[in-house]
Amino acid sequence: MARLPHVAQGDDELRAQRAGRQLHGGRLTYAVLTVFTAGSLFPLIWTAVAASRTNTRLAQTPPPFWFGSHLFRNLRIAWTDANMGTALLNTTIVAGCIAAGTVFFSTLAGFAFAKLRFRFKNLLLILVIGTMMVPPQLSVVPLYMLVAKLSWTDQLQAVILPTLVSAFGVFFMRQYLVEALPTELVEAARVDGASSWRVVWHIVFPVARPAMAVLGMLTFVMAWNDFFWPIIALTQNGSPTVQVALTGLGRGYIPDQSVIMAGALLGTLPLLLAFVLFGRQIVGGIMQGAVKG
C-alpha cells in the first residue's frame, strides 16, 4: 500500500533531522577514550620525564614520575653529541623524497592496474603483491653490493632510491581508485582528446588526493622511523639520519639513559609538530574520501 504524501514527507524530514544531529557519547565512551589516550601518551610523557632527570636518578627505585631540572642540559648534550641538526635535516630530506616518490609512482601504477587494460595485468598485480611477502632482510646483501658498486655508500640516495616505490602503496592506490574513479569519466576524457598525462593530472590526481594524503603520511612516518637499512648504508659521522645518529648516544661503559631519552625526544618532536600543523588537513582529506556523493 502506497504511503500518503504527507507521511512520506514527514519521514524524509525526520531522517534529515537525524542526519544533521550531532552525536554525543556517553560517560562510558569518554572513560574508554580517556584510558586509551592516557595509554598512548604515556611513552611520550615518560620519555620527557626521563630526559629531564640524571642517569643516577633513573637507576634508582622507584623511578621518577615527574619532571626534573636537567631537560635543557640533556637536550643540549644530545644535540651536540649526536649531531642532531644534520641528522634532522637529512631525515627530512630522506622521508620527504621517499613519501613524494611513493605517492607519485604508486598513484600512477594504481591507476594503471585499476582502469587501464593491458596484457597480464592480473598476473603483474599478483607479483607486485607477492613482493610484500618477501622479508626485507633477504635483499640487504645484494642491495648493499649494488650501492657499493655505485659508490653511494654513506650517501642519502642509497636510502632514498631503493624505497621510492612500495608494493603496499601500489595496492592501496589501486583499491581506492577502483571505487573512487568512474571509468566513464576516464573514457569521456579520452573521447575529448585528452592525453594520458592530462587524464592523470586533471582527473586521477584530484580524485585520488585523499588517498594520496593518507599514503604520504604513512610513508613519511615509516621513512622517518626506519632504522634497519639506514644503519647499514649510512654512518654516524657521514650523513646520518635521526635513527642512525641516536645510536651514538648509547655508547660508553655506562650509557647515559637520560641523554638517550633526550635524543629520542628531539627525534620525535618534528613528527609531533607535523601532526599538529597538518592534522586537520589530513583528517579532512580522509573524510573527503569517505563521503560518497
C-alpha positions in Angstrom: 0.0 0.0 0.0 1.5 3.3 -1.0 2.3 5.9 1.7 0.4 9.1 1.8 2.4 12.1 0.5 2.4 14.0 3.8 3.6 10.8 5.7 6.5 10.3 3.2 7.4 14.0 3.6 7.4 13.7 7.4 9.7 10.6 7.3 12.1 12.5 5.0 12.2 15.4 7.3 12.7 13.1 10.3 15.6 11.4 8.6 17.1 14.8 7.6 17.0 15.9 11.2 18.6 12.8 12.4 21.3 13.1 9.8 22.1 16.6 10.8 22.0 16.0 14.5 25.3 15.9 16.3 26.0 12.7 18.1 27.2 12.7 21.7 29.0 9.9 23.5 28.0 8.7 27.0 30.2 8.6 30.1 31.4 5.1 29.3 32.6 6.3 25.9 34.6 9.2 27.4 36.0 7.0 30.1 37.3 4.5 27.5 38.7 7.3 25.3 40.5 8.8 28.3 42.1 5.5 29.2 43.3 4.9 25.6 44.5 8.4 25.3 46.5 8.2 28.6 48.0 4.9 27.5 49.0 6.3 24.1 50.6 9.4 25.6 52.4 7.6 28.4 55.5 6.6 26.4 56.0 10.2 25.2 55.5 11.7 28.7 57.8 9.1 30.2 60.5 10.0 27.6 60.2 13.7 28.5 60.4 12.8 32.2 63.4 10.6 31.8 65.1 13.3 29.6 64.7 15.8 32.4 66.5 13.6 35.0 70.0 12.4 35.6 71.3 9.0 34.9 71.7 8.3 38.6 68.1 9.2 39.4 66.8 6.9 36.6 68.7 4.0 38.1 67.0 4.3 41.4 63.9 2.5 42.6 61.1 3.7 42.3 61.8 5.6 39.0 60.8 9.2 38.8 57.3 10.1 37.7 57.6 13.8 37.4 59.8 16.3 35.5 63.2 17.3 36.8 65.5 20.2 36.1 68.0 18.7 33.7 65.9 18.7 30.5 67.6 21.5 28.6 71.0 20.3 29.7 70.4 16.8 28.4 68.8 18.2 25.1 71.9 20.3 24.6 74.3 17.3 25.1 72.2 15.1 22.8 72.1 17.8 20.1 75.9 18.2 20.2 77.0 14.6 20.6 74.6 13.1 18.0 74.9 16.0 15.5 71.2 16.2 15.6 71.0 19.3 13.4 72.5 17.5 10.4 70.6 14.3 11.3 67.2 16.1 11.3 67.9 17.8 8.0 69.0 14.5 6.4 65.9 12.7 7.8 63.6 15.4 6.5 65.1 15.1 3.0 65.0 11.3 3.0 61.5 11.0 4.4 60.2 13.8 2.2 61.7 12.4 -1.0 60.5 8.8 -0.2 57.0 10.0 0.6 56.7 12.1 -2.5 58.1 9.4 -4.8 56.0 6.7 -3.3 52.8 8.7 -3.6 53.6 9.8 -7.2 54.6 6.4 -8.6 52.1 4.4 -6.6 49.3 6.6 -7.9 50.4 6.1 -11.5 50.7 2.3 -11.0 47.5 2.1 -9.1 45.6 3.9 -11.8 47.1 1.6 -14.4 46.1 -1.5 -12.5 42.6 -0.1 -11.7 41.5 1.4 -15.0 43.8 0.6 -17.9 43.7 -2.6 -20.0 46.9 -4.4 -20.9 48.1 -8.0 -21.1 49.0 -9.9 -18.0 47.5 -7.2 -15.7 46.3 -9.6 -13.1 49.5 -11.6 -13.1 51.6 -8.5 -12.7 49.4 -7.3 -9.8 49.8 -10.6 -8.1 53.6 -10.4 -8.5 53.6 -6.9 -7.0 51.5 -8.0 -4.0 53.8 -11.1 -3.7 56.8 -8.9 -3.1 55.2 -7.8 0.2 55.7 -11.4 1.5 59.4 -11.3 1.0 61.3 -10.3 4.2 63.4 -7.2 3.6 66.4 -8.9 5.2 66.8 -11.1 2.2 67.5 -8.2 -0.1 70.1 -6.5 2.1 73.2 -8.2 0.8 72.6 -7.7 -3.0 71.3 -4.2 -2.3 74.4 -3.3 -0.4 76.6 -4.8 -3.1 74.8 -2.6 -5.7 75.1 0.5 -3.5 78.8 -0.1 -3.0 79.4 -0.7 -6.7 77.7 2.7 -7.5 79.8 4.4 -4.8 76.7 5.5 -2.9 77.8 4.3 0.5 77.1 6.8 3.2 75.1 9.0 0.8 71.4 9.8 1.1 70.5 8.4 -2.3 71.4 5.0 -1.1 68.4 5.2 1.3 66.1 7.2 -0.9 66.2 5.4 -4.3 65.5 1.8 -3.2 62.3 2.8 -1.4 60.8 5.2 -3.9 58.1 2.7 -4.8 56.3 0.3 -2.5 54.1 -2.6 -3.2 51.7 -1.6 -0.4 51.4 1.9 -2.0 50.5 0.4 -5.4 47.9 -1.9 -3.9 46.5 0.8 -1.7 46.0 3.3 -4.5 44.7 0.6 -6.8 42.0 -0.4 -4.3 41.0 3.2 -3.8 40.8 4.2 -7.5 38.8 1.1 -8.4 35.8 2.6 -6.5 36.5 6.3 -6.4 37.3 6.9 -10.1 34.4 6.3 -12.5 35.5 4.5 -15.7 33.1 6.7 -17.7 35.0 9.8 -16.6 38.2 8.5 -18.0 36.6 7.4 -21.2 34.9 10.8 -21.6 38.3 12.5 -21.3 39.7 10.1 -23.9 36.8 11.0 -26.3 37.6 14.7 -25.8 41.1 14.1 -26.9 42.9 14.2 -23.6 46.3 12.6 -23.5 47.3 10.0 -20.8 49.3 12.6 -18.8 46.4 15.1 -19.0 44.0 12.4 -17.7 46.3 11.6 -14.8 47.0 15.3 -13.9 43.4 16.7 -14.2 41.3 13.6 -13.3 43.3 10.9 -11.4 45.3 13.2 -9.1 42.2 15.3 -7.9 40.1 12.2 -7.3 43.0 10.3 -5.5 44.0 13.3 -3.4 42.5 11.9 -0.1 44.2 8.6 -0.5 47.4 10.3 -1.6 47.4 12.3 1.6 46.9 9.2 3.8 49.6 7.2 1.9 52.0 10.2 2.1 51.5 10.5 5.8 52.1 6.8 6.5 55.1 6.6 4.2 56.7 9.7 5.8 56.3 8.3 9.3 57.7 4.9 8.3 60.7 6.5 6.5 61.3 8.8 9.4 61.4 5.9 11.9 63.3 3.5 9.5 66.4 2.1 11.1 67.3 -1.2 9.5 68.6 -0.1 6.1 69.9 3.3 7.1 72.2 1.9 9.8 73.7 -0.4 7.1 74.0 2.2 4.3 74.9 5.3 6.4 77.3 6.1 9.2 77.1 8.4 12.2 80.0 10.5 11.1 79.0 10.9 7.5 75.3 11.6 6.5 73.3 10.1 9.3 69.5 10.1 9.7 68.0 10.6 13.2 67.8 6.9 13.9 71.4 6.4 12.9 72.6 9.4 14.9 70.8 8.2 18.1 73.0 5.0 18.1 76.0 7.2 19.0 74.3 8.2 22.3 74.3 4.7 23.7 78.0 4.1 23.6 80.3 4.0 26.5 80.9 1.9 29.6 77.8 3.3 31.3 75.3 4.7 28.8 73.6 7.9 29.9 70.0 6.9 29.6 68.8 10.5 30.3 70.8 11.8 27.3 69.5 8.9 25.1 65.9 9.8 26.1 66.6 13.5 25.3 67.9 12.5 21.8 64.8 10.3 21.3 62.6 13.3 22.3 64.4 15.5 19.8 63.8 13.0 17.0 60.1 12.7 17.9 59.3 16.4 18.1 59.3 17.1 14.3 56.7 14.4 13.8 54.5 15.8 16.5 54.8 19.2 15.0 53.9 18.0 11.6 50.7 16.3 13.0 49.8 19.5 14.9 50.2 21.6 11.8 48.7 19.3 9.2 46.5 17.0 11.2 43.3 18.9 10.3 44.1 18.7 6.5 45.0 15.0 6.7 41.8 14.2 8.6 39.8 16.4 6.2 41.3 14.5 3.2 40.3 11.2 4.8 36.8 12.4 5.4 36.5 13.8 1.9 37.4 10.4 0.5 35.0 8.6 2.8 32.0 10.8 1.7 30.3 9.4 -1.4 28.0 11.6 -3.5 
